Amino acid sequence: MTGRRWIILAALFVTRAAIGFQFQSIGSAANLLMADLGIGYVEIGMLLGAYLLPGAFVAFPTGLLGRRFNEKILGLAGLVLMAVSGLALSYSGDLAFALVARTIGGIGGTVVGLVATKMVADWFDAREIVLAMSVLQMSWPFGAMIALPIQALIAQSFGWHGVMVSGAVCSAAAFCAFAMIPHAAQPVQAEAAGRGSLPGAALLPVMIAGTIWGAMNLAGVLFFSYGPPLMVAQGSSPTVAASLTSLSIWLTIVAIPTGGYLVHRANRPITAIIVCGLIGAAALMLFVLDFHPTISCMVFGISIGPMSGAIMSLPARVLEPADRSVGFGLFYTCFYVLMAAGPTAAGSLQDAWGTPSAALVASAVLLASMVPLVLLFLIVAKRCDFAQPDPEAKLRAAS
């Protein structure tokens, strides 16, 4: 049974990696799309955003549907939407059609991501969930990274149409992997169908956890977006700026499973979030001050890793098994709202300050804000009925 859980995690890894692979398809074919469809960078940004924006509206309803329908069916339906999106994009003749097709893929990706996260929470207990969540969270950037060389080669040989088809093919392969997961992965489905809304005691801690997750991811997105322009403004060449940013991303990918394992061994997820959040915030401020930018980039990339699995384990600590579907729906809604509104707010801050450093200072503030948020989570979580039947085990899980 123990080995079976990790095989299921491997299938979920492949499934979620397909989301990152499809998301990257627009970036990989951006120049070809602009030339063929007659669009600019603003429209490319719209196509990128169209994949993430549906999450703010779809995540919570998906969680509600998870109470009534088998989650394996929901996951398969999400992968079908992703495949349809890729095929439709390959036939796009204008921006409006491409936006609709991209939105369909974003809806599917939201459903698949939520279901995969909930399944991991079902299959892994409190001792293993941080490590399991860390492995799962590595899948999205892994899918995006392997897409870069693969889709670049496809673009050269078959044009942007082939790149979009590759996203559909990857989704179809993930469909096959996901279909092999046994129905036993939903052991609490019948119980969940008879529950009402999410218990009030769990509502606030889940929202806080979702906000923490959104703050960490938004900080990373702002760094990867505005870090290179700041380095260029400080005197670095565009090549060096891009290389340092890429190095930071790769270090993050390596640090996610490595940090997850260390947090798993130490059994201190709250401590990991606080310490790594403060280290990441300090690294960003040093980066803004142009203090050894290479070291600052490396430290920031490494600091993100241990937090991922630790943050993703928080909702499972306050949710009964029957409430996980709707609970993770609320969790992801908070995440997507921040991800949708954050870049616009950061852009406004950039314009107001007139310097590329504004968004990075905001990133540092976001990481530092996780400290009071996670402490608040601890306070409100202790008032919840935890999933563990032993009261002492409940308190240990929150420490």
LUMMAR-889222 format. One record per residue (C-alpha): residue in three letters; x, z, y. Coordinates in steps of 0.001 Angstrom, whole numbers, plus 500000, padded with zeros to 6 digits. Example, Ala and Ser with C-alpha at 12.3 -4.5 7.8 and 13.67 -1.06 7.14 Angstrom:
# LUMMAR-889222
Ala512300507800495500/Ser513670507140498940/
This chain:
# LUMMAR-889222
Met500000500000500000/Thr502876500827502374/Gly504448497406501893/Arg501068495775502345/Arg500750497169505872/Trp504004495542506936/Ile502995492205505410/Ile499782492394507427/Leu501837493206510533/Ala503915490075509881/Ala500724487987509769/Leu499535489576513019/Phe502965488916514554/Val502620485202513776/Thr499080485204515108/Arg499960486791518434/Ala503130484686518797/Ala500844481648518876/Ile499371482967522143/Gly502788483019523802/Phe503602479600522365/Gln500442478069523820/Phe500795479854527155/Gln504261478339527618/Ser502985474779527081/Ile502065474320530755/Gly505462475494531959/Ser507270473294529436/Ala505392470193530589/Ala505010471061534286/Asn507012468148535702/Leu505302465615533445/Leu501867467028534271/Met502540466853538002/Ala503682463250537760/Asp500838462092535501/Leu497897464042536960/Gly499078463887540569/Ile499141467662541052/Gly501592470107542625/Tyr503008473524541946/Val499872475244543238/Glu497814473489540575/Ile500383474351537914/Gly499998477974538968/Met496250477635538625/Leu496652476340535072/Leu498942479256534237/Gly496514481760535741/Ala493523480195533994/Tyr494941481388530682/Leu495125485047531772/Leu492167485432534132/Pro489437485279531424/Gly490819488489529955/Ala489364490494532850/Phe485867489343531855/Val486164488776528104/Ala488119491792526789/Phe485390494426527055/Pro482564492222525676/Thr484887491339522789/Gly485334495029522105/Leu481573495452522008/Leu481233492518519622/Gly483850494171517420/Arg481338496931516729/Arg478786494475515344/Phe480828491727513745/Asn483733491646511338/Glu486898491576513429/Lys488525489095511124/Ile485769486626511993/Leu486321487316515709/Gly490050486700515340/Leu489504483444513489/Ala487003482329516144/Gly489572483086518861/Leu492190480975517084/Val489692478115516791/Leu489150478287520565/Met492911478169521083/Ala493244475111518839/Val490341473371520595/Ser491945474169523945/Gly495239472556522950/Leu493572469417521702/Ala491331469182524779/Leu494317469602527095/Ser496053466681525401/Tyr493148464483526541/Ser493015465816530109/Gly492704463166532783/Asp492258465408535817/Leu492790468981536964/Ala489172470119536537/Phe489081469138532867/Ala492477470743532275/Leu491343473998533909/Val488260474181531693/Ala490314473486528582/Arg492931476036529611/Thr490259478671530254/Ile488877478139526747/Gly492329478826525357/Gly492625481942527506/Ile489344483259526121/Gly490577482655522592/Gly493931484267523328/Thr492235487356524769/Val490083487745521655/Val493037487286519291/Gly495286489696521196/Leu492661492426521289/Val491751492078517619/Ala495401492086516523/Thr496121495251518506/Lys493080497024517093/Met494030496042513535/Val497493497549513954/Ala495882500781515158/Asp493697500749512018/Trp496488500091509553/Phe499243502377510873/Asp499066506131511263/Ala500468508246514092/Arg503940508390512516/Glu504368504604512427/Ile502163503278515205/Val504809503209517957/Leu507149501113515813/Ala504318498861514618/Met503016498323518153/Ser506556497538519353/Val506923494831516720/Leu503518493395517641/Gln504298493376521370/Met507522491449520748/Ser505486488593519266/Trp504136487212522565/Pro507526486774524309/Phe508998485580520996/Gly506375482835520832/Ala507070481834524435/Met510833481768523880/Ile510755479598520773/Ala508351477313522624/Leu510966476525525281/Pro513346474400523144/Ile510663473123520761/Gln508293471969523482/Ala511145470505525553/Leu512058468292522587/Ile508417467328522026/Ala508016466494525724/Gln510993464128525574/Ser509689462374522455/Phe505895462410522892/Gly505207463372526500/Trp503073466231527777/His500208465223525493/Gly502367466115522493/Val503256469485524044/Met499578470395524313/Val498967469282520728/Ser501840471527519624/Gly499899474494520983/Ala496920473468518871/Val499094473025515770/Cys500667476456516275/Ser497186477980516621/Ala496099476277513403/Ala499146477703511590/Ala498301481158512948/Phe494735480638511708/Cys496078480206508176/Ala498233483351508459/Phe495391485405509906/Ala492954484194507247/Met495153485789504559/Ile494666489286505988/Pro492306491153503636/His488928492337504868/Ala490072495871504127/Ala491868495734507460/Gln488526496788508978/Pro487880500033507082/Val485613501522509726/Gln483432498504510449/Ala480239499935509006/Glu480686503218510862/Ala481408501417514129/Ala478236499347513881/Gly476158502471514082/Arg477923504028517108/Gly476707503850520646/Ser478881503435523709/Leu482433504706524026/Pro482430508546524159/Gly482769509821527717/Ala485724512039526814/Ala487776508992525758/Leu486740506789528685/Leu489161508096531308/Pro492306508378529132/Val491790504831527812/Met491449503514531375/Ile494594505392532403/Ala496486503952529420/Gly495313500440530320/Thr496467500961533912/Ile499888502127532707/Trp500167499044530484/Gly499168496789533371/Ala501629498467535748/Met504553497969533355/Asn503729494315532658/Leu503038493506536298/Ala506389495036537277/Gly508082492753534760/Val506219489653535940/Leu507106490355539583/Phe510767490856538699/Phe510998487649536684/Ser509171485738539463/Tyr510849487140542587/Gly514218488276541234/Pro515840484805541324/Pro514779484043544946/Leu516157487400546065/Met519492486734544331/Val519706483337546017/Ala518931484978549375/Gln521735487457548681/Gly524225484628548094/Ser524026483802544378/Ser523667480239543189/Pro520309479204541648/Thr522052478760538290/Val523478482289538316/Ala520135483713539429/Ala518284481956536623/Ser520909482990534075/Leu520719486682535004/Thr516928486624534849/Ser517055484948531440/Leu519552487565530242/Ser517161490307531302/Ile514296488684529386/Trp516362488402526204/Leu517458492012526493/Thr513810493016526830/Ile512899491101523680/Val515682492830521744/Ala514908496227523261/Ile511210496195522321/Pro511668496605518531/Thr514935498555518880/Gly513429500940521410/Gly510271501205519339/Tyr512305502279516338/Leu514184504901518362/Val510961506275519847/His509461506259516350/Arg512399508268515006/Ala512393510725517915/Asn508575510946517980/Arg508610511283521778/Pro506511508407523210/Ile505526510276526385/Thr509144511176527111/Ala510167507543526514/Ile507605506259529030/Ile508674508732531721/Val512431508323531277/Cys512427504539530869/Gly509958504090533731/Leu512202506020536117/Ile515325504192534898/Gly513609500831535365/Ala512441501771538868/Ala515949502908539826/Ala517463499692538448/Leu515071497607540558/Met515909499506543728/Leu519633499085543068/Phe518977495391542484/Val517200495133545846/Leu520184496827547493/Asp522494494218545855/Phe524354496934543948/His525901495287540890/Pro522943492922540271/Thr524180491950536795/Ile524197495547535606/Ser520883496218537356/Cys519263493258535568/Met520577494399532212/Val519442497994532701/Phe515984496862533810/Gly515581494568530794/Ile516640497292528374/Ser514413499934530018/Ile511244497905529457/Gly511674497756525680/Pro511096501363524543/Met507998501687526736/Ser506006498858525148/Gly505133500389521797/Ala504862503881523299/Ile502243502765525839/Met500314500711523289/Ser500071503768521037/Leu498294505831523692/Pro494717504561523159/Ala494905505154519397/Arg495676508819520108/Val492333509430521827/Leu490052506971520016/Glu488172507660516823/Pro488549504761514350/Ala484959503661514999/Asp485604503500518764/Arg488845501508518706/Ser487269498090519146/Val485414498864522365/Gly488199501234523445/Phe490858498530523269/Gly488404496208525014/Leu488332498603527964/Phe492108499060527743/Tyr492741495317527993/Thr490179494919530782/Cys492169497325532977/Phe495343495450532048/Tyr493955491997532877/Val492429493141536186/Leu495853494352537327/Met497551491194536076/Ala495024489000537886/Ala495058490848541223/Gly498677492038541281/Pro500543488769541930/Thr498243487917544853/Ala498763491362546382/Ala502530491042545905/Gly502478487629547563/Ser500660489090550562/Leu503255491850550737/Gln506000489231550667/Asp504423487402553593/Ala503987490634555541/Trp507578491764555030/Gly509095488305555304/Thr511637489041552559/Pro511855488344548800/Ser512616492016548194/Ala509050493173548955/Ala507639492324545523/Leu510579493995543780/Val510092497194545757/Ala506451497019544662/Ser507670496618541063/Ala509770499763541376/Val506780501655542771/Leu504646500464539846/Leu507164501751537305/Ala507526505082539113/Ser503732505429539291/Met503611505516535493/Val505077509045535553/Pro502076510745537223/Leu499728508460535315/Val501124509395531906/Leu501056513084532844/Leu497430512657533873/Phe496800510964530535/Leu498212514016528755/Ile495926516354530683/Val492717514421530050/Ala493678513490526470/Lys493865517128525431/Arg490167517430526217/Cys489241514623523812/Asp488360514856520162/Phe491435513144518676/Ala491237511070515539/Gln493367513629513644/Pro491254516330511996/Asp493911519035512473/Pro493820520473516044/Glu497566521218515965/Ala498265517635514904/Lys496251516468517919/Leu498429518367520315/Arg501624517159518618/Ala500456513542518889/Ala500086513831522649/Ser503516515373523190/
